[in-house]
Structures are given as C-alpha cells and as structure tokens.
Amino acid sequence: MLDYLISFVGSLGHWGYLVIFLVVALECQALLGLVMPGESMVLVGGFFAGQGVLDPGVLIVIISIAAILGDSIGYGLGRQLGRGWLLKQVRRFGLRQEHLDRADGLFAKHGGKAVFGSHFLHLLRPLMPFVAGDRRMRYQKFLLYNAMGCIVWASVFVSLGYIAGESWRLAAKWVGVTGKIVGSGLLLAIALVWLWRWLGRHKADGKRWWNIRAW
C-alpha cells in the first residue's frame, strides 16, 4: 500500500498535497491509525520536498492542518462513542486493551501535556484524541495543546524526510524509537517546567513550613 501511495504521489505533482493530507487526517483516527501509513507519508513528503516536487513550507502547513482536523474528529468520536465502543473494536484491528489503558493513564496523569507529547509516541498518537474526548477535556484546551503538537510533529518529520533524502526508509525504521525518545523528552521537559513554576508559586509557603519545622 505504501509503495503504491509513494508512486501515486510522485506522479501527481502538486496534487500530492491532497493525498498526503487525506492519509494524515485518516491516520489520526483511533482505529484507522493502525493501518494508515501517516508517519511514512510525512517522511515521503519531506523526501519529495527535497527533490523539488513539493514545497517544504507548504507541506508542513498542510500536514499540520490535516493532523489538527483529523485529531479534532477523533476527539469528537471519543466524546460521542466513548471508551466502551472502542474496547469492542480493538481486537479486530490487532490493538490490545493495554494500549488503550496506557493512553488513558498517560492522559489522566498529564492531561494537555500528554496530548502534545503523544504525537511522537506512535500507537498513542491516534488514541489520544479519542481518549481526550471520552474524558470530556474542554475542546479549547485540547485544540491548543494538540495544535502545538501537530505543528511540531509535522515540522520534525518533514525535515527528517527532507534531510534523509532517498534514505527515508531507513529513517522510517528508526521513527518508533526516535519518537519514544523525543516524546518522553518533551513530556519530561514540560513536567520540569511545571514543577519549576509550581515551586516559584509556593516558595513563600515552603519557607514558612521550613521555619515552623526548624522551631
């Protein structure tokens, strides 16, 4: 399927933007994300940009919009259908309940930070919008964190495909490992920033507590 899409996109010229847009938007859905080669298509788009077939700036904008739109649809489906519906479908697509539990646990712990970082965590990327909708996260908050994640994700993977050139297939093999490292690093950085701000807000309380303990 992927090789066919690559040949198809390469023969379409600027119409290739539309194919990449559709694949990325569909990959954002909780179940379709398991079979649609969204990440690979973004890398291929970066490769074509390096060949002058597509414009890298336009490509990043189109992929970002596709991901934001697709994730918003996934959010809406999660809000309407709920976790119970997804659990009934997972086995048909080779997805295990532990994957859904992992996404749910990550969201419960990190909220918007998980929505942002999940774009780099492969299986969790199509699941997180559904989980956020099921958990009734405010859409405005979801949209903010998700849009930031989509833009960063699109920029990173288009650039990776652009730089890798004809070696994009080799880069694709490392996407899963690299994505986990990048995603974990982003979540850690966000957590550290939150901790620093929290400590700043509670500095006076900490000093007061320390003085009481000292007495």
Backbone as numpy.savetxt, mean C-alpha at the origin, in Angstrom:
# Nx Ny Nz CAx CAy CAz Cx Cy Cz
-0.04 -14.35 -17.80 -0.87 -13.14 -17.80 -0.01 -11.87 -17.80
1.03 -11.89 -16.96 1.89 -10.71 -16.85 2.62 -10.44 -18.15
3.17 -11.50 -18.78 3.89 -11.32 -20.04 2.98 -10.76 -21.13
1.73 -11.23 -21.13 0.77 -10.72 -22.11 0.51 -9.24 -21.88
0.33 -8.86 -20.61 0.07 -7.45 -20.29 1.26 -6.57 -20.66
2.48 -7.09 -20.45 3.68 -6.32 -20.79 3.73 -6.05 -22.29
3.49 -7.11 -23.08 3.50 -6.95 -24.54 2.39 -6.01 -24.98
1.24 -6.14 -24.34 0.08 -5.31 -24.68 0.36 -3.84 -24.39
0.89 -3.57 -23.19 1.21 -2.19 -22.81 2.27 -1.60 -23.71
3.29 -2.42 -24.04 4.36 -1.94 -24.90 3.89 -1.57 -26.29
2.83 -2.22 -26.75 2.32 -1.95 -28.11 1.31 -0.81 -28.15
0.86 -0.36 -26.98 -0.19 0.65 -26.94 0.32 2.09 -26.91
1.59 2.27 -26.59 2.11 3.62 -26.47 1.49 4.30 -25.26
0.98 5.51 -25.44 0.40 6.26 -24.32 -0.89 5.65 -23.78
-1.55 4.79 -24.56 -2.73 4.09 -24.05 -2.34 3.09 -22.97
-1.04 2.82 -22.85 -0.58 1.92 -21.80 -0.88 2.45 -20.42
-1.00 3.79 -20.30 -1.37 4.38 -19.01 -2.70 3.81 -18.51
-3.65 3.62 -19.43 -4.98 3.14 -19.07 -4.92 1.72 -18.52
-4.13 0.85 -19.17 -4.01 -0.54 -18.73 -3.39 -0.59 -17.34
-2.32 0.17 -17.13 -1.66 0.20 -15.83 -2.62 0.74 -14.76
-3.38 1.78 -15.11 -4.36 2.35 -14.20 -5.36 1.29 -13.74
-5.91 0.53 -14.69 -6.93 -0.48 -14.37 -6.35 -1.61 -13.53
-5.15 -2.07 -13.88 -4.53 -3.18 -13.13 -4.26 -2.76 -11.69
-3.72 -1.56 -11.50 -3.42 -1.07 -10.15 -4.70 -0.90 -9.34
-5.73 -0.32 -9.95 -7.00 -0.10 -9.23 -7.63 -1.42 -8.82
-7.57 -2.43 -9.69 -8.15 -3.73 -9.37 -7.32 -4.46 -8.32
-6.01 -4.25 -8.35 -5.15 -4.93 -7.39 -5.39 -4.44 -5.96
-6.00 -3.29 -5.82 -6.26 -2.72 -4.49 -7.42 -3.41 -3.78
-8.15 -4.28 -4.48 -9.30 -4.94 -3.86 -8.85 -6.17 -3.08
-9.55 -6.44 -1.99 -9.11 -7.45 -1.02 -8.84 -8.82 -1.65
-9.65 -9.26 -2.60 -9.47 -10.58 -3.20 -8.75 -10.51 -4.54
-9.09 -9.54 -5.36 -8.44 -9.40 -6.65 -6.95 -9.09 -6.51
-6.58 -8.48 -5.38 -5.18 -8.16 -5.15 -4.28 -9.37 -5.09
-4.88 -10.56 -4.90 -4.09 -11.78 -4.83 -3.74 -12.32 -6.20
-4.44 -11.87 -7.23 -4.20 -12.41 -8.58 -3.77 -11.33 -9.59
-4.01 -10.07 -9.27 -3.63 -9.00 -10.20 -2.17 -8.60 -9.96
-1.35 -8.54 -11.03 0.08 -8.22 -10.87 0.35 -6.72 -10.79
-0.24 -6.06 -9.79 -0.14 -4.60 -9.70 1.27 -4.09 -9.51
1.99 -4.66 -8.54 3.36 -4.20 -8.28 4.25 -4.40 -9.49
4.11 -5.57 -10.13 4.93 -5.85 -11.31 4.62 -4.89 -12.44
3.34 -4.54 -12.59 2.96 -3.60 -13.64 3.53 -2.21 -13.37
3.61 -1.83 -12.10 4.21 -0.53 -11.77 5.70 -0.54 -12.11
6.38 -1.65 -11.81 7.79 -1.78 -12.17 7.96 -1.75 -13.69
7.08 -2.45 -14.40 7.13 -2.44 -15.87 6.89 -1.03 -16.40
5.94 -0.32 -15.78 5.70 1.06 -16.19 6.95 1.91 -16.03
7.66 1.70 -14.91 8.93 2.41 -14.72 9.95 2.05 -15.78
9.97 0.77 -16.17 10.87 0.33 -17.23 10.55 1.02 -18.56
9.25 1.06 -18.91 8.83 1.73 -20.15 9.14 3.23 -20.09
9.04 3.81 -18.89 9.39 5.23 -18.74 10.87 5.43 -19.03
11.69 4.48 -18.59 13.12 4.57 -18.87 13.43 4.42 -20.35
12.54 3.74 -21.09 12.71 3.56 -22.53 12.11 4.71 -23.34
11.48 5.65 -22.63 10.89 6.80 -23.32 9.49 6.57 -23.85
8.92 5.38 -23.56 7.56 5.08 -24.03 6.54 5.84 -23.20
6.78 5.94 -21.89 5.89 6.64 -20.98 6.66 7.72 -20.23
5.94 8.72 -19.74 6.57 9.79 -18.96 6.54 9.41 -17.48
7.68 9.42 -16.79 7.71 8.97 -15.39 6.84 9.81 -14.46
6.83 11.14 -14.66 6.01 12.00 -13.81 4.53 11.73 -13.98
4.09 11.65 -15.23 2.68 11.36 -15.52 2.32 9.98 -14.98
3.25 9.03 -15.13 3.00 7.66 -14.67 2.78 7.62 -13.15
3.60 8.33 -12.40 3.45 8.36 -10.94 2.10 8.95 -10.55
1.70 10.02 -11.23 0.40 10.65 -10.94 -0.74 9.67 -11.22
-0.70 9.00 -12.37 -1.77 8.09 -12.77 -1.85 6.89 -11.82
-0.69 6.33 -11.46 -0.68 5.19 -10.54 -1.17 5.60 -9.16
-0.78 6.78 -8.71 -1.25 7.27 -7.41 -2.76 7.41 -7.39
-3.32 8.01 -8.45 -4.77 8.19 -8.52 -5.48 6.83 -8.57
-4.92 5.90 -9.37 -5.52 4.56 -9.48 -5.53 3.86 -8.13
-4.43 3.96 -7.39 -4.34 3.31 -6.08 -5.28 3.95 -5.07
-5.35 5.28 -5.09 -6.25 5.99 -4.17 -7.71 5.61 -4.45
-8.07 5.60 -5.74 -9.43 5.23 -6.12 -9.73 3.78 -5.76
-8.80 2.88 -6.11 -9.00 1.46 -5.82 -9.12 1.19 -4.33
-8.27 1.84 -3.54 -8.33 1.66 -2.09 -9.62 2.24 -1.50
-10.10 3.33 -2.08 -11.36 3.91 -1.60 -12.53 2.96 -1.87
-12.49 2.28 -3.01 -13.52 1.27 -3.30 -13.40 0.12 -2.32
-12.16 -0.31 -2.04 -11.94 -1.38 -1.07 -12.44 -1.00 0.31
-12.21 0.25 0.68 -12.71 0.77 1.96 -14.24 0.69 2.01
-14.88 1.12 0.93 -16.34 1.09 0.87 -16.88 -0.33 0.95
-16.21 -1.27 0.28 -16.65 -2.67 0.33 -16.51 -3.23 1.75
-15.41 -2.87 2.42 -15.22 -3.32 3.79 -16.30 -2.78 4.71
-16.69 -1.55 4.48 -17.72 -0.91 5.31 -19.09 -1.54 5.08
-19.35 -1.93 3.83 -20.67 -2.48 3.49 -20.77 -3.99 3.74
-19.70 -4.73 3.40 -19.77 -6.20 3.46 -19.27 -6.77 4.78
-18.22 -6.16 5.35 -17.72 -6.59 6.65 -16.80 -7.80 6.61
-16.16 -8.05 7.75 -15.17 -9.11 7.89 -15.76 -10.50 7.64
-17.02 -10.71 8.09 -17.64 -12.01 7.92 -17.70 -12.45 6.47
-18.05 -11.52 5.60 -18.13 -11.84 4.16 -16.76 -12.22 3.62
-15.73 -11.47 4.00 -14.39 -11.73 3.50 -13.88 -13.09 3.98
-14.17 -13.45 5.22 -13.73 -14.74 5.76 -14.33 -15.90 4.97
-15.54 -15.72 4.44 -16.17 -16.77 3.65 -15.50 -16.94 2.29
-14.84 -15.89 1.82 -14.28 -15.91 0.47 -12.79 -16.29 0.43
-12.11 -16.14 1.56 -10.64 -16.21 1.52 -10.10 -17.52 0.99
-10.71 -18.64 1.33 -10.17 -19.93 0.92 -10.21 -20.12 -0.59
-11.19 -19.52 -1.24 -11.29 -19.64 -2.70 -10.12 -18.98 -3.41
-9.49 -18.03 -2.75 -8.40 -17.29 -3.36 -7.04 -17.64 -2.74
-6.99 -18.71 -1.96 -5.74 -19.14 -1.38 -5.25 -18.28 -0.23
-6.14 -17.46 0.32 -5.77 -16.59 1.44 -6.15 -17.26 2.74
-5.28 -17.19 3.73 -5.55 -17.79 5.03 -6.08 -16.74 6.00
-6.83 -17.21 6.98 -7.41 -16.29 7.95 -6.33 -15.53 8.71
-5.16 -16.16 8.88 -4.09 -15.49 9.62 -3.63 -14.21 8.92
-3.76 -14.17 7.59 -3.40 -12.95 6.87 -4.37 -11.83 7.22
-5.66 -12.18 7.28 -6.66 -11.17 7.64 -6.50 -10.76 9.10
-6.19 -11.72 9.96 -5.96 -11.41 11.37 -4.75 -10.50 11.54
-3.73 -10.73 10.74 -2.53 -9.90 10.82 -2.85 -8.47 10.41
-3.60 -8.32 9.31 -3.99 -6.97 8.86 -4.86 -6.29 9.90
-5.78 -7.05 10.48 -6.68 -6.49 11.49 -5.91 -6.07 12.74
-4.95 -6.92 13.16 -4.16 -6.60 14.35 -3.27 -5.39 14.12
-2.69 -5.30 12.93 -1.83 -4.16 12.61 -2.63 -2.87 12.60
-3.85 -2.94 12.06 -4.70 -1.75 12.03 -5.12 -1.35 13.44
-5.50 -2.35 14.25 -5.94 -2.06 15.63 -4.84 -1.39 16.43
-3.59 -1.75 16.14 -2.47 -1.21 16.90 -2.00 0.14 16.38
-2.01 0.31 15.05 -1.38 1.52 14.47 -2.35 2.44 13.73
-3.56 1.98 13.42 -4.53 2.85 12.75 -4.03 3.42 11.43
-4.03 4.74 11.33 -3.63 5.41 10.09 -2.21 5.08 9.67
-1.32 4.86 10.63 0.07 4.50 10.31 0.11 3.16 9.57
-0.77 2.23 9.96 -0.84 0.94 9.29 -1.35 1.09 7.86
-2.33 1.97 7.67 -2.85 2.24 6.33 -1.73 2.76 5.42
-0.93 3.66 5.97 0.20 4.21 5.19 1.24 3.14 4.90
1.70 2.44 5.93 2.79 1.48 5.76 2.42 0.22 5.01
1.14 -0.14 4.99 0.72 -1.40 4.36 0.96 -1.43 2.85
1.15 -0.28 2.25 1.41 -0.26 0.81 2.70 -0.98 0.46
3.57 -1.14 1.43 4.85 -1.79 1.19 4.89 -3.20 1.77
3.73 -3.74 2.16 3.69 -5.04 2.82 2.88 -6.06 2.02
2.97 -6.04 0.74 2.44 -7.00 -0.23 1.02 -7.47 0.08
0.85 -8.63 0.76 -0.48 -9.16 0.99 -1.37 -8.23 1.81
-0.75 -7.45 2.68 -1.55 -6.56 3.52 -2.07 -5.35 2.76
-1.43 -5.01 1.63 -1.83 -3.81 0.90 -3.29 -3.88 0.42
-3.71 -4.96 -0.24 -5.12 -4.99 -0.67 -6.10 -5.27 0.47
-5.61 -5.81 1.59 -6.50 -6.12 2.71 -6.78 -4.91 3.60
-5.80 -4.01 3.72 -5.91 -2.93 4.69 -7.08 -1.99 4.43
-7.37 -1.57 3.19 -8.54 -0.70 2.97 -9.84 -1.37 3.41
-9.96 -2.67 3.12 -11.17 -3.41 3.52 -11.29 -3.43 5.04
-10.16 -3.69 5.73 -10.15 -3.73 7.19 -10.51 -2.36 7.76
-9.94 -1.30 7.18 -10.22 0.06 7.65 -11.71 0.38 7.51
-12.32 -0.05 6.41 -13.75 0.17 6.23 -14.57 -0.64 7.22
-14.19 -1.90 7.41 -14.89 -2.76 8.35 -14.80 -2.22 9.77
-13.66 -1.62 10.11 -13.44 -1.06 11.45 -14.06 0.33 11.63
-14.72 0.82 10.58 -15.40 2.11 10.63 -14.44 3.28 10.87
-13.26 3.22 10.30 -12.36 4.36 10.37 -12.98 5.52 9.58
-12.88 6.72 10.08 -13.41 7.88 9.37 -12.77 7.96 7.99
-13.58 8.17 6.95 -13.05 8.14 5.60 -12.03 9.26 5.37
-12.27 10.43 5.96 -11.34 11.55 5.77 -9.95 11.19 6.29
-9.91 10.53 7.44 -8.63 10.11 8.01 -8.00 9.02 7.15
-8.81 8.06 6.71 -8.32 6.99 5.84 -7.74 7.57 4.56
-8.47 8.50 3.96 -8.04 9.09 2.69 -6.71 9.80 2.84
-6.51 10.52 3.94 -5.27 11.25 4.16 -4.07 10.30 4.23
-4.14 9.31 5.12 -3.03 8.38 5.28 -2.83 7.51 4.03
-3.95 7.11 3.43 -3.87 6.25 2.26 -3.27 6.98 1.06
-3.70 8.23 0.85 -3.18 9.00 -0.27 -1.68 9.21 -0.15
-1.20 9.51 1.07 0.23 9.66 1.28 0.97 8.36 0.96
0.40 7.24 1.42 1.03 5.95 1.16 1.05 5.62 -0.32
-0.05 5.91 -1.02 -0.14 5.62 -2.47 0.90 6.42 -3.26
1.05 7.69 -2.91 1.99 8.55 -3.63 3.43 8.09 -3.41
3.76 7.78 -2.16 5.12 7.31 -1.86 5.37 5.97 -2.54
4.39 5.05 -2.46 4.52 3.73 -3.09 4.71 3.85 -4.59
3.89 4.65 -5.25 4.01 4.83 -6.69 5.36 5.41 -7.06
5.82 6.41 -6.32 7.10 7.06 -6.62 8.26 6.09 -6.47
8.23 5.29 -5.39 9.32 4.35 -5.13 9.39 3.27 -6.19
8.26 2.66 -6.54 8.29 1.52 -7.45 8.44 1.94 -8.92
7.93 3.08 -9.30 8.20 3.58 -10.65 9.68 3.89 -10.79
10.25 4.52 -9.78 11.68 4.84 -9.81 12.52 3.58 -9.84
12.10 2.55 -9.09 12.83 1.29 -9.07 12.82 0.64 -10.45
11.65 0.63 -11.10 11.56 0.07 -12.45 12.35 0.88 -13.46
12.34 2.20 -13.28 13.09 3.10 -14.17 14.59 2.83 -14.07
15.07 2.68 -12.84 16.50 2.46 -12.61 16.93 1.04 -13.00
16.07 0.06 -12.70 16.41 -1.34 -12.97 16.45 -1.63 -14.46
15.65 -0.91 -15.24 15.64 -1.12 -16.69 15.20 -2.53 -17.04
15.93 -3.19 -17.91 15.56 -4.53 -18.36 15.72 -5.57 -17.25
16.31 -5.18 -16.14 16.46 -6.10 -15.00 15.28 -5.98 -14.04
14.15 -5.42 -14.50 13.02 -5.20 -13.62 12.49 -6.51 -13.05
12.63 -7.63 -13.81 12.17 -8.93 -13.30 12.96 -9.33 -12.06
14.26 -9.07 -12.10 15.09 -9.37 -10.93 14.66 -8.48 -9.76
14.37 -7.22 -10.07 13.90 -6.31 -9.01 12.58 -6.79 -8.44
11.70 -7.34 -9.30 10.40 -7.82 -8.85 10.53 -8.95 -7.84
11.57 -9.79 -8.02 11.79 -10.91 -7.09 12.14 -10.42 -5.69
12.74 -9.22 -5.64 13.16 -8.67 -4.35 12.13 -7.72 -3.76
11.04 -7.49 -4.50 10.03 -6.53 -4.04 9.44 -6.94 -2.70
9.11 -8.24 -2.54 8.50 -8.68 -1.29 9.39 -8.43 -0.09
10.66 -8.82 -0.22 11.61 -8.63 0.88 11.86 -7.16 1.13
12.09 -6.42 0.04 12.34 -4.99 0.17 11.14 -4.26 0.75
9.94 -4.67 0.29 8.73 -4.03 0.79 8.55 -4.22 2.28
8.85 -5.42 2.77 8.72 -5.67 4.21 9.70 -4.80 5.00
10.93 -4.67 4.47 11.94 -3.86 5.16 11.53 -2.39 5.16
11.11 -1.90 3.98 10.70 -0.49 3.86 9.46 -0.23 4.71
8.47 -1.12 4.61 7.24 -0.93 5.37 7.47 -0.95 6.87
8.28 -1.91 7.33 8.58 -1.98 8.76 9.35 -0.75 9.22
10.28 -0.30 8.36 11.05 0.89 8.69 10.19 2.12 8.79
9.23 2.25 7.87 8.32 3.39 7.90 7.45 3.39 9.15
6.92 2.20 9.48 6.09 2.11 10.68 6.90 2.42 11.94
8.16 1.95 11.97 9.01 2.23 13.12 9.30 3.72 13.23
9.59 4.35 12.08 9.88 5.79 12.08 8.68 6.58 12.55
7.48 6.21 12.07 6.26 6.90 12.47 6.02 6.72 13.97
6.25 5.49 14.45 6.05 5.23 15.88 7.02 6.05 16.73
8.27 6.19 16.27 9.26 6.97 17.01 8.90 8.45 17.05
8.40 8.96 15.90 7.97 10.36 15.86 6.80 10.58 16.82
5.84 9.64 16.81 4.70 9.75 17.73 5.16 9.73 19.17
6.11 8.81 19.49 6.62 8.71 20.86 7.31 10.00 21.28
8.11 10.57 20.37 8.82 11.82 20.67 7.83 12.94 20.97
6.77 13.04 20.15 5.77 14.08 20.38 5.01 13.84 21.67
4.70 12.59 21.97 3.99 12.26 23.19 4.82 12.63 24.41
6.13 12.32 24.35 7.01 12.67 25.46 7.10 14.18 25.64
7.09 14.91 24.50 7.14 16.37 24.57 5.90 16.94 25.24
4.73 16.35 24.91 3.48 16.84 25.50 3.36 16.50 26.98
4.00 15.41 27.39 3.88 14.95 28.77 5.15 15.16 29.58
6.01 16.03 29.09 7.27 16.29 29.77 7.05 16.82 31.18
6.12 17.78 31.30 5.84 18.37 32.61 5.29 17.34 33.58
4.40 16.46 33.10 3.84 15.41 33.95 4.92 14.46 34.41
5.87 14.17 33.50 6.96 13.27 33.85 7.84 13.85 34.94
8.13 15.14 34.82 8.96 15.78 35.85 8.22 15.79 37.19
6.94 16.06 37.18 6.16 16.10 38.41 6.14 14.72 39.08
5.96 13.68 38.24 5.95 12.31 38.76 7.30 11.96 39.36
8.39 12.37 38.67 9.74 12.06 39.14 10.01 12.76 40.48
9.56 13.99 40.62 9.77 14.73 41.87 9.02 14.05 43.03
7.81 13.59 42.74 7.03 12.90 43.78 7.74 11.62 44.21
8.24 10.87 43.21 8.94 9.63 43.52 10.20 9.89 44.33
10.90 11.01 44.01 12.15 11.34 44.68 11.92 11.63 46.16
10.74 12.23 46.47 10.41 12.51 47.87 9.95 11.24 48.58
